[in-house]
Structure formats: structure tokens, C-alpha cells
Amino acid sequence: MRKLNLGCGEFKKDGYLNVDFAAASGPDICHDLNRLPYPFADGSFDLIEADHLLEHLNDPFSVMRELHRIGADGCKIRLRVPHFSRGFTHPQHCRGFDVSFPLYFNPDFKGGYQGVDLELQNMRLRWFAQVYLKRTVMPGWMCSAAELAGAVIDAFARLSPYICSRLWCFWVGGFDEIEFSFRVSKKTVAS
């Protein structure tokens, strides 16, 4: 399986081609992910992951078109991005995301279809995310308690991500992230 990890930073993944703009983090390929096209041929990957990357980039929709281009037919694209309820707590974030993001990749969406067919496979809100990073700055007991609380809150959020995202997420202080899993569809039109 050909796997790509975009915006790896210090968190490279084994078995993936790790890409980041910061050479100091030692990626396999150093590339500014705001610069399109990416240095890969069409249909190069079966799995593309980007953890907390899109919120830093200038044009997420152009990036999604590029991921569609470099993904093979059936490629899985897994994105983790900050939910808007906490998305702007980081000084380098340009945006937060909501449950409406996948609509823009559905040709039936009249409100802004982006010309890229991506089938949403799964969407998940997480109250306490990026535990691998938080463990470097929080005491272990506090991380464990937050993980436990997050598991309960996340279970309720899975019942209806739309209602959670728009209404009750504020009752629990917002969500750290929202994860989208898409499947690339490269439909061919018969002549």
C-alpha cells in the first residue's frame, strides 16, 4: 500500500512517505504544502493522512483537489482538523472546521460543490485529541482523566455529530478536532 503523511512535523509515521515544509523535522520530502501541484504523479497513493494540517494552509479546497489528483481510485483520505469551537486557540490556525465540510465534495450540494468527488466514509468529533502531544505538556493523571471524560463525551457526539457540532458542543467547552475519512472516486464518463 502506498501511504502518504502530509504535514508530518516531528510525528513521522512508519511505512508512510512523510512530507513537511520544515527541513529541521527530517521529513522524507521537504515541500511547502501551500505550493501546488505537489511533487507526485496522478493516482500515486492508496492512503493519504493529514493530521492538523489544513487549518494552516491558504486554500483547503485547492488542497483537497490536489489530494484527489494524487490519490488512486478508491484511495482513503483521512483528515484530522480542529473543530471550529476550539480551532482558533492556536495562533497559527487560519480556520476551524465543521460537519458541513464534506458537503462541498458532494455533486448534489448546490451550496458550493468544489468539483471533486469524495465520498464521506466516516466523521468523528473528538473532545480530547492529539494525546501524543498533550502527554508532553500535561501530567499523566490529568491526561488519563481527560481521555476518560473525552471517551464519554465522544460517545454522545457520535449519536448525532450535526446536533452536537451546532448546539451542545458549547456545553462541554467545544471539541479539539473533527476527523473526516473520505474515499476518492474517479468516475469516468463514457463517450
C-alpha positions as CSV (number, residue, x, y, z in Angstrom):
1,M,0.0,0.0,0.0
2,R,1.3,3.4,-1.0
3,K,0.8,5.8,2.0
4,L,1.4,9.5,2.4
5,N,1.6,11.5,5.6
6,L,1.3,15.2,4.9
7,G,2.5,17.9,7.3
8,C,4.2,15.3,9.5
9,G,6.3,17.7,11.6
10,E,8.0,15.8,14.3
11,F,5.4,13.0,14.1
12,K,6.6,10.8,11.2
13,K,4.8,7.6,10.6
14,D,6.5,4.3,9.7
15,G,5.6,2.9,6.3
16,Y,4.5,6.3,5.0
17,L,6.1,8.9,2.8
18,N,6.4,11.8,5.3
19,V,6.2,15.3,3.9
20,D,6.6,18.6,5.6
21,F,7.9,22.1,4.8
22,A,10.3,22.2,7.8
23,A,13.5,20.5,6.9
24,A,14.6,20.5,10.5
25,S,11.9,17.9,11.3
26,G,13.6,15.5,8.9
27,P,10.7,14.6,6.5
28,D,11.3,12.2,3.6
29,I,10.3,15.1,1.3
30,C,10.5,18.7,2.1
31,H,7.8,20.7,0.3
32,D,5.7,23.8,1.1
33,L,2.2,22.3,1.1
34,N,0.7,25.7,0.0
35,R,2.6,25.2,-3.3
36,L,0.5,23.3,-5.8
37,P,0.9,20.9,-7.6
38,Y,2.5,18.5,-5.1
39,P,5.6,16.6,-6.5
40,F,3.6,13.4,-7.1
41,A,2.1,11.8,-10.2
42,D,-1.6,11.3,-10.6
43,G,-3.0,8.4,-8.6
44,S,0.2,7.8,-6.6
45,F,-1.3,6.9,-3.2
46,D,-3.8,4.4,-1.7
47,L,-3.9,6.2,1.7
48,I,-3.4,9.9,2.5
49,E,-3.3,11.2,6.0
50,A,-3.0,14.8,7.2
51,D,-3.2,15.5,10.9
52,H,-3.9,19.1,11.8
53,L,-2.6,20.5,8.5
54,L,-5.5,22.0,6.6
55,E,-6.1,24.7,9.2
56,H,-2.6,26.1,8.4
57,L,-2.9,26.2,4.6
58,N,-4.2,29.1,2.5
59,D,-6.8,27.3,0.4
60,P,-8.2,24.0,1.8
61,F,-10.4,23.4,-1.3
62,S,-7.4,23.6,-3.7
63,V,-5.5,21.2,-1.4
64,M,-8.5,18.8,-1.4
65,R,-8.5,18.9,-5.3
66,E,-4.8,18.1,-5.2
67,L,-5.3,15.1,-2.8
68,H,-8.0,13.8,-5.1
69,R,-5.5,14.1,-8.0
70,I,-2.7,12.2,-6.3
71,G,-5.0,9.6,-4.7
72,A,-5.7,6.5,-6.7
73,D,-9.3,5.5,-7.4
74,G,-10.6,4.2,-4.0
75,C,-7.8,6.0,-2.1
76,K,-8.7,6.7,1.5
77,I,-8.1,10.3,2.7
78,R,-8.1,10.7,6.5
79,L,-8.0,14.3,7.8
80,R,-7.9,15.5,11.3
81,V,-8.6,19.2,11.7
82,P,-9.6,21.5,14.6
83,H,-13.3,21.8,15.2
84,F,-14.3,25.5,14.9
85,S,-15.3,25.5,18.6
86,R,-11.7,25.4,19.6
87,G,-10.0,25.9,16.2
88,F,-8.7,29.4,16.9
89,T,-7.0,28.8,20.2
90,H,-3.7,28.2,18.2
91,P,-2.0,31.4,16.9
92,Q,-1.1,29.8,13.5
93,H,-4.6,28.5,12.7
94,C,-6.3,30.2,9.8
95,R,-9.7,28.4,10.2
96,G,-11.7,25.8,12.1
97,F,-13.9,23.1,10.5
98,D,-17.4,21.9,10.9
99,V,-19.5,18.9,10.0
100,S,-20.5,20.8,6.8
101,F,-17.0,20.4,5.2
102,P,-17.8,17.1,3.4
103,L,-20.9,18.7,1.7
104,Y,-18.5,20.6,-0.6
105,F,-17.4,17.3,-2.2
106,N,-20.9,16.0,-3.0
107,P,-22.1,16.9,-6.5
108,D,-25.6,17.2,-5.3
109,F,-24.7,20.1,-2.9
110,K,-25.9,23.3,-4.6
111,G,-24.3,25.5,-1.9
112,G,-20.7,25.2,-3.1
113,Y,-19.7,21.9,-4.7
114,Q,-16.0,22.1,-5.4
115,G,-15.8,19.7,-8.5
116,V,-14.1,16.9,-6.5
117,D,-16.0,13.7,-5.8
118,L,-15.1,12.5,-2.4
119,E,-17.4,10.0,-0.6
120,L,-17.6,10.6,3.2
121,Q,-16.9,7.3,4.9
122,N,-16.8,8.5,8.5
123,M,-16.9,11.7,10.5
124,R,-15.9,11.8,14.2
125,L,-15.7,14.6,16.7
126,R,-13.1,14.3,19.5
127,W,-13.3,16.3,22.7
128,F,-9.7,15.4,23.8
129,A,-7.4,14.9,20.8
130,Q,-3.7,14.7,20.0
131,V,-3.0,12.9,23.2
132,Y,0.5,12.1,22.0
133,L,1.3,15.8,22.0
134,K,-0.6,16.6,25.2
135,R,1.3,14.0,27.2
136,T,4.4,16.1,26.6
137,V,3.0,19.1,28.5
138,M,0.4,17.7,30.9
139,P,0.8,15.4,34.0
140,G,-0.1,11.8,33.2
141,W,-3.0,11.6,35.6
142,M,-4.6,14.7,34.1
143,C,-4.2,13.3,30.6
144,S,-5.8,10.0,31.6
145,A,-8.7,11.7,33.3
146,A,-9.3,13.9,30.2
147,E,-9.1,10.8,28.0
148,L,-11.8,9.1,30.1
149,A,-14.0,12.2,30.1
150,G,-13.4,12.5,26.3
151,A,-14.5,8.9,25.7
152,V,-17.8,9.6,27.3
153,I,-18.4,12.9,25.6
154,D,-17.3,11.5,22.2
155,A,-19.8,8.6,22.6
156,F,-22.7,11.1,22.9
157,A,-21.3,13.2,20.0
158,R,-21.3,10.1,17.7
159,L,-25.1,9.8,18.2
160,S,-25.6,13.0,16.2
161,P,-22.5,14.9,15.0
162,Y,-24.7,17.5,13.4
163,I,-26.6,18.4,16.5
164,C,-23.5,18.2,18.6
165,S,-21.5,20.4,16.4
166,R,-24.1,23.1,16.1
167,L,-25.6,23.1,19.6
168,W,-24.3,21.2,22.6
169,C,-20.6,21.2,21.8
170,F,-20.5,24.5,23.6
171,W,-21.9,22.9,26.8
172,V,-18.7,20.8,27.1
173,G,-16.2,23.5,26.1
174,G,-16.0,22.7,22.5
175,F,-14.2,19.9,20.6
176,D,-10.5,19.6,19.9
177,E,-10.9,18.0,16.5
178,I,-13.1,16.6,13.8
179,E,-11.9,13.6,11.8
180,F,-13.1,13.0,8.2
181,S,-12.4,9.8,6.3
182,F,-13.1,10.2,2.6
183,R,-12.9,7.7,-0.3
184,V,-11.6,9.0,-3.6
185,S,-13.9,8.4,-6.5
186,K,-12.5,8.8,-10.1
187,K,-15.6,8.4,-12.2
188,T,-15.1,8.1,-15.9
189,V,-17.7,9.3,-18.3
190,A,-18.5,7.1,-21.2
191,S,-18.2,8.8,-24.6
